[in-house]
Amino acid sequence: MSSTLGGTGAPVRLGLVGCADIAWRRVLPAVAVTPSVELVAVASRDPAKARGFAERFGCEAVTGYADLLARPDLDAVYMPLPVGLRHEWVGRALEAGLHVLSEKPLTVGGRTSAELVAEAGRRGLTVMENFAFRHHSQHHELRRLLQHGAAGRTRALMCEFGVPARAPGDIRHDPALGGGALLDVGVYPLGLAQFLLGDDLRVRGAFLDHAPDTGVDTRGSVLLSGPGGVAVQLGFGFGMHYRNTYTVWGEKGTLRLDRAFTPPETLRPTLELRTDEGAEDLSLEADHQFRNLLTAFADGVRGRAAVDTAPVLALAGLVERVREAAAHSPV
């Protein structure tokens, strides 16, 4: 790993640890259009898969994660490995002196996430979760309207993220790899509640339905309370009609966004504002949330902007409290 990058205009030299679908579909295409990041190599345990990625994205193929981490021509890695493997491999990347962009959540629990954040801090390295939606301008515009009283005082937040059933052999069905709907899609509504309301969220109730054959959670709902008594209702799961949307309900109106977490970069989002005075559909600018995320990560690596890890730890703690509440639910 080069120690001379910080403060320069050179692109961050990036390696991919694990040839995951999200990397193929969204992140690596975004790398290709982000000047501040350059893809150097991709690693997989399957040589053919690594070669396929390398051929498409114009970089080197590496067999095995350890060999990629040992390369001297990297500054950082993107880590889309299953969440159950991230504690080990993010830790090994940090030990190799590499900055890390990790899929979300960072690990399966609060203790392990705190260990990695602390290790990154000791080594002066950046660690960031790939919550790309936080970098899309539509959510910042909605939050700005809330702060300016467009819907009056916020009373409630409702958010849902559901996806169709996963194939039987999908890693999300494997408890050893950290499978389950809560860590795959449930963290999005939880992260949105953090983004809009802050980290002071209390779990008032939770329900998780578990698959009888694997034991992983496949769907769930969560009731939170936020500052000022804001009621938060969240739903998520596998085997559901595709949906990712949220509504903020205030004293004077509502604000609503569809395609909240997965908008294509060409989409011009529509922000629905409904008040007693009437209805208005605000057409927003298209935005590239993955390019914005990568730019923010590169700025953190270069030392141009601080990367706040407090939301990482707050989310990890919130997930643990949701699990605890669900375990004690009478449902």
N, C-alpha and C positions, 0 to 999 in steps of 0.2 A: 504493500500500500504506500502510495506517495504521501509524504508529509509536506509537500510544497504547494498543494492546491489552494489552501485557504487564502482568500483575499485576491486571487487571480481571476481572470476572465475565462480560463480554460474550462471546458465542460467537465462535469463529474463523470469519471470513468466507471461504468456500472456493469456488474455481473448479475446474472439471474440464477438463483438457487432454486431449482425445481421448475419443470416446464408445465406449469398449470394452465388450465383453460383461461382464467382471468388474465394471465400474462399474454396469451396468444391473441385474445379478442380485444382487450382494452388497453393494458398497460404498455406493452411493447410498441404497438402502433402509436401510442402517445409519445413514447420516447423518441420515435423517429421524427416527430414534429416539434420537439422541445430542444432548442439550441443549447441549453445549459446542461444537458445530459447526453452522454454517448454510450451506447451499448457495445461492450467489448467482447463478452463471452457469455454463453448459457451452459448450465450444467444440469444433467439428468443422470439417474442411475441406468437409464436405457439409452445406449449410444445412438440408436436410430432416431429416437425422439429428439435428442439434443441436435443431431444433424438436421432434422426437419426444421426446427426452430432457427438454427444458425443460417440455413439456406434462405429462409424467408426474410430474416431480419439483418442479414449481412454481417455476421460476426463469427467468432470461433465457437466450436462445440467442445465441451468438456464432459468426460464420463466420470461421475462421482462429485459429490458436493465438496469434499475435503480438498480435492485437487484445484477446484476453482478458488476456494478461500486462500490457497497458498500462492496464487498468482501475484507477482509484484506490480502488475500493470492495472490494478483496480483501486479505486477510492471508496467504493460503496457497493452494496448488494441489495437487490430486491428479493424478498423472501416470501413467496406464495405457497410454501409448504403447508400441509395440514397443521391446524393449530396445535395438535398434540405433539408435534415435532419441533415447534418453534423455540421453545425454551432452550433446547440443546443447541440448535443450529444458529439462532440469533446470538447465543452466548459464544459459540465458536467463532462467529464472524467478528464479534467485538474483540475477542482475544487476538484475532488476526489484525486488529487495528482498522477495521472497516466500519464505515457508517452503514446503517441499516434502515431500509424502508420495508416494513413488515406488513403483510396482510393483517386484517383486523379479525378478532382482537389479538393483541401481542402474544398472549399465552392463555391457558385455560383458567388461570386463577390470579388472585391479587398478589399472593406472596411471590410467585414466579415472575410476574410482570414487574414488581418492585425490584426484584433482584437484577433484572436486565436494565431497567432504567438507572439504577444506582451504578451498575458497572459501566454503562455508557458515560455517565457523569464523571466517574473516576478517570476514565480514559480520554475525556474531552471529545467524545464522539456523539454524533446525532443518531437518535433512534426515533422513527416516526411510524405511526399506523396509517395504512391506506384507507382512510375514510375520505374518499374523494368528494363525496357530496358536500362536505364542509367547505370545499373550495369552489363551489358553483355559485355564481352571483345571484341566482334566483332566491336562495335562502337568505342571503345577506340583504336583499331588497325586501323580502317579507319581514325580516327582523327590524329593518329600518322603519318600515311602515308601522309595525307594532310600537316601536319606541316613540313614534310621533303621534300615537293615539288614533290610528286609522280605524281600529276596531274597539276603541275604548280600553278599559282595564281588562287584562287577560283573565278569563275565568276557567278555561279548559283547553286541553290539547288532546286531540285524537289522532292516532297514527296507525296505519296497517302496512305490513309488508308480507305478502304471501307469494309463494312460487309453486309451480306444478311439481308433481311427485318426482323424486330422484330415482334413477335406475337402481335396481337391487344391489349392485356391487359398488355403488358410489361411496367415496370416502366419508361422506357425511352420515352414513349409516354405521360407521365403525367407531365404537366407543374408545378403542385404544388410540385412535387418531384425533380424539376430541370432537367426534361427530355430534350432530344434533342441531335443531332449528334455532335454539337460543343463541349459540355462538356463531351461526352462519347468517341468519337473517334477523334474529331478535335484537342483536346489538345495534342495528340501524335505528329502529325506533327509540331505543334507549339513548343512543348517541345524539339523535335529533333533540330529545328532551333536554339533554345537557346543553346542546348548542343554543336552544331558544331560551331556556329557563335557568341555566347555570348548574353547578354541581350539587347544590343543596336540595337533593331529591330524596324523599322518604318512601320506602316500599310499604304500601298499605295492603297489598294482596297480590297473589300470583297463582297461576295454574299452568302446569306443564303436562301434556299428554305424552306418554312414552310408548314406543313400539314394543309389543310383547316379545318379539324375537331377538331384537338387538339391545333393547333397554335405553336407546337414545331418545331424547325428546323430539317429537315431530311437529308439535304446534303448541302455542301457549298464549296467555294474555297476562297483562300486568297492570296493576293500578298503583299509581304514584301520587304523591302530593308535592307541589313545588312551593317556592316562596310566595307568600301572600295567600296561601290556600288554593293555588291553582290545581285543579283536578286533571290528572293525566291518565288516559286510557290507551293502552297499546295492545295490538294483536299481531301475530306472526305465525308462520308455519310452512311446512312442506305439504304437497298434495292439495294445493288450493289454486283457484283461479288467480292468474298473475295480477298483482295489485301492489302498488307502493304509492301511498298518498297520505296527506295529513291536512287537518283543519285546526285552526286556532279560533276559539270562540271567545269573543269579548263581550263587554257590556253593551256595545253599540253595533256590533257586527261580527262577521266572520271573514277569515282569510284562508284560502285553500289552494294547494298545489298538487297536481298529479305528476306521475313520473318523477317523484321526488328524489329518488336515489339513483336512478339509472337513465338519465336523459341522454340521448345521443348528442354529439357535439353540434349537429346541424339543427337541433330542435329549438324553436323559439317558444319558451314556456309561456303558459297563460296562468297568471295569478288572479284568482277569482276573489273579488271584494264584494261583500254583500252587507248593506246597512239599511236602516230604516229609510234612508234617503234614496235608495235604489241599488242597482247592481252595476258593477263595472268589471270587465275582463281586461286586465292589464297585460298587454303583449310585451314580454321581456326579450332582451337580446339573447341570442344563442351563445353558449359558453362551453368551453372544453375543460371539464372539471379534472380530468386526469393530467392534462398538460399543466394546469394551474397547480395541482398537487406536486408534480415533479419539479416545477419551478421553485415552489416553496421548499421542497426537500433540498434541492441544490443550493438555495440561499442559506439554509441551515448548515449544510456541509461547508460552504465557503466562509461561514461566519458573518454573513451579511444580515441575517435575521435570526433571532432566537426561536427555537422550536420548543413550544410549551408541552411538557410531558405530564402536567397535572391532569389533563383530561384522560390520559391513558390509565393512570392509577385510579381516578374516580370511576371510570367505566368498569374497570376490573372489580372494584369493590361493589359497585351497583349490581353487576351480574351475580356476584356471590350472594348478595342479599336477596335477589330474586329467587335464586335456587333454594335458599333457606326458607323463604316464605312459601314457595311452592311445596316444599317437603312437608310443611306443617299445615297445608291447606286441607280443610275437611272435604273438599270436592274429590 
